[in-house]
């Protein structure tokens, strides 16, 4: 399976780009969806998280209180390391299984941490969605609310924009109109189909 890794910083518009590819019939494997799946109520991972951080990390429904967890791990780097040590191997295992079950000509692995983790070993090509840091901040605040300092901490914890661009095989500028973005995705899609067929 030919795999394209789609990444970009928080608020860059990865989900929008992924939806455009999906509309063209491309199978998506989304790291954020998998990260939620591995901590579903009743999962061993969620039990470990609750034991480590205390039951206040759970909502009344028994599911994970993500905003509280996010606040803790981005203000305490050692806690972030602990959580990643628990979740990253589970997420990687689940990713490989979902990639293997994709039925489109190529597969899109959507992950904000593609370049910060071993996930990049799963892909044949890296596509970066790029926006300015000021736009990342504005879009994330508009989408999620929350406080600016937490979002800045998340941006700072991610690989730098410059480094991300250096790792890119392809770059999508997401400061253009939706129509231009859609057209750029369609062009890349044709190229990836060609590459997938050649590699097959």
C-alpha positions as CSV (number, residue, x, y, z in Angstrom):
1,X,0.0,0.0,0.0
2,X,1.4,3.4,-1.0
3,X,0.9,5.7,2.0
4,X,1.0,9.5,2.0
5,X,1.5,11.1,5.4
6,X,-0.5,14.3,5.9
7,X,0.7,16.6,8.6
8,X,0.8,20.2,9.7
9,X,0.7,22.2,13.0
10,X,-2.4,22.7,15.1
11,X,-4.9,24.8,13.3
12,X,-3.3,24.4,9.9
13,X,-6.4,22.8,8.3
14,X,-5.3,19.1,8.1
15,X,-8.9,17.9,8.6
16,X,-10.2,20.1,5.7
17,X,-7.5,18.8,3.4
18,X,-8.1,15.2,4.5
19,X,-11.8,15.7,3.7
20,X,-11.0,16.9,0.2
21,X,-8.9,13.7,-0.4
22,X,-11.6,11.5,1.1
23,X,-14.2,13.1,-1.3
24,X,-11.9,11.8,-4.1
25,X,-12.2,8.3,-2.8
26,X,-9.0,8.1,-0.7
27,X,-9.0,5.9,2.4
28,X,-8.1,8.0,5.5
29,X,-6.3,6.7,8.6
30,X,-6.5,9.5,11.2
31,X,-4.2,9.5,14.1
32,X,-6.5,11.7,16.2
33,X,-9.4,9.3,15.7
34,X,-7.2,6.4,16.7
35,X,-5.9,8.3,19.7
36,X,-9.5,8.7,20.9
37,X,-10.3,5.0,20.1
38,X,-7.4,3.7,22.3
39,X,-8.7,5.6,25.3
40,X,-12.4,4.7,25.0
41,X,-14.1,4.0,28.4
42,X,-13.2,0.4,29.5
43,X,-9.9,0.4,27.7
44,X,-6.7,-0.6,29.5
45,X,-5.1,2.7,28.4
46,X,-7.8,4.8,30.0
47,X,-7.5,2.8,33.2
48,X,-3.7,3.4,33.3
49,X,-4.3,7.2,32.7
50,X,-6.9,7.4,35.5
51,X,-4.6,5.5,37.9
52,X,-1.7,7.8,37.0
53,X,-3.5,11.2,37.0
54,X,-6.3,10.4,39.4
55,X,-10.0,10.0,38.7
56,X,-10.5,13.8,38.3
57,X,-9.2,13.3,34.8
58,X,-12.4,11.5,33.9
59,X,-15.7,13.1,33.0
60,X,-18.9,12.0,34.8
61,X,-19.7,9.7,31.8
62,X,-16.4,7.8,32.5
63,X,-14.7,9.2,29.3
64,X,-11.4,11.1,29.3
65,X,-11.6,14.8,30.0
66,X,-9.3,15.9,27.1
67,X,-9.1,19.6,27.9
68,X,-8.0,18.9,31.5
69,X,-5.4,16.3,30.3
70,X,-4.2,18.7,27.6
71,X,-3.7,21.5,30.2
72,X,-1.7,19.1,32.5
73,X,0.6,17.7,29.9
74,X,1.4,21.0,28.2
75,X,2.4,22.6,31.5
76,X,4.3,19.5,32.8
77,X,6.7,18.0,30.2
78,X,7.4,14.9,32.2
79,X,3.7,14.0,32.3
80,X,3.6,14.5,28.5
81,X,6.5,12.0,28.1
82,X,4.7,9.5,30.4
83,X,1.5,9.7,28.4
84,X,3.3,9.4,25.0
85,X,5.2,6.4,26.3
86,X,1.8,4.7,27.0
87,X,-0.1,5.8,23.9
88,X,2.3,6.0,21.0
89,X,2.9,2.2,20.7
90,X,-0.8,1.5,20.9
91,X,-1.6,4.2,18.3
92,X,1.2,2.9,15.9
93,X,-0.1,-0.7,16.2
94,X,-3.7,0.4,15.4
95,X,-2.4,2.6,12.5
96,X,-0.6,-0.3,10.8
97,X,-3.7,-2.5,11.1
98,X,-6.0,0.2,9.5
99,X,-3.5,1.0,6.7
100,X,-3.4,-2.8,5.9
101,X,-7.2,-2.7,5.6
102,X,-7.4,0.3,3.2
103,X,-9.0,-0.5,-0.1
104,X,-8.2,2.7,-2.1
105,X,-5.3,2.9,-4.6
106,X,-3.3,4.8,-1.9
107,X,-3.9,5.7,1.7
108,X,-3.6,9.0,3.5
109,X,-2.2,8.8,7.1
110,X,-3.3,12.0,8.8
111,X,-1.2,12.8,11.9
112,X,-0.2,16.0,13.6
113,X,2.8,14.1,15.1
114,X,3.9,12.4,11.9
115,X,7.4,13.9,12.0
116,X,7.9,13.9,15.8
117,X,7.3,10.1,16.1
118,X,8.2,6.9,14.3
119,X,5.0,7.2,12.3
120,X,7.0,8.7,9.4
121,X,8.4,5.2,8.9
122,X,4.9,4.1,7.8
123,X,4.7,6.5,4.9
124,X,6.2,6.8,1.4
125,X,5.7,10.5,1.0
126,X,5.1,13.5,3.3
127,X,2.6,16.2,2.6
128,X,2.7,19.2,4.8
129,X,-0.3,21.7,5.2
130,X,1.3,25.0,5.8
131,X,0.0,28.2,7.4
132,X,1.6,31.1,9.3
133,X,1.9,30.8,13.1
134,X,-0.4,33.7,13.6
135,X,-3.1,32.0,11.5
136,X,-2.6,28.7,13.5
137,X,-3.3,30.6,16.7
138,X,-6.3,32.5,15.4
139,X,-7.9,29.4,13.8
140,X,-7.3,27.2,16.9
141,X,-8.8,29.8,19.2
142,X,-11.8,30.2,16.9
143,X,-12.3,26.4,16.7
144,X,-11.6,25.3,20.2
145,X,-11.8,28.3,22.4
146,X,-9.5,27.8,25.4
147,X,-6.6,30.1,26.4
148,X,-3.9,31.5,24.1
149,X,-1.1,30.3,26.4
150,X,-2.1,26.6,26.1
151,X,-2.3,26.9,22.4
152,X,1.1,28.6,22.2
153,X,2.5,25.8,24.4
154,X,1.1,23.2,21.9
155,X,2.6,25.1,18.9
156,X,5.9,25.3,20.7
157,X,5.8,21.6,21.6
158,X,5.3,20.6,17.9
159,X,8.2,20.4,15.4
160,X,9.0,23.9,14.1
161,X,7.4,25.2,10.9
162,X,10.8,25.4,9.2
163,X,11.7,21.8,10.2
164,X,8.3,20.5,9.1
165,X,8.8,22.1,5.6
166,X,12.3,20.7,5.3
167,X,10.8,17.2,5.8
168,X,8.1,17.8,3.2
169,X,7.9,16.1,-0.2
170,X,4.9,18.2,-1.0
171,X,3.5,21.4,0.6
172,X,-0.1,22.7,0.5
173,X,-0.4,26.4,1.2
174,X,-3.6,26.7,3.3
175,X,-3.8,30.5,3.2
176,X,-5.5,30.4,-0.2
177,X,-9.2,30.2,-1.0
178,X,-11.1,26.9,-0.5
179,X,-11.5,26.6,-4.3
180,X,-7.7,26.9,-4.8
181,X,-7.1,24.4,-2.0
182,X,-9.5,21.9,-3.6
183,X,-7.9,22.3,-7.0
184,X,-4.4,21.8,-5.4
185,X,-5.6,18.6,-3.7
186,X,-7.0,17.3,-7.0
187,X,-3.6,17.9,-8.7
188,X,-1.8,16.1,-5.9
189,X,-4.3,13.2,-5.9
190,X,-3.6,12.6,-9.6
191,X,0.1,12.6,-8.9
192,X,-0.3,10.1,-5.9
193,X,-2.5,7.8,-8.0
194,X,0.3,7.7,-10.6
195,X,3.0,7.0,-7.9
196,X,0.9,4.3,-6.3
197,X,0.4,2.6,-9.6
198,X,4.1,2.8,-10.4
199,X,5.1,1.4,-6.9
200,X,2.4,-1.3,-7.1
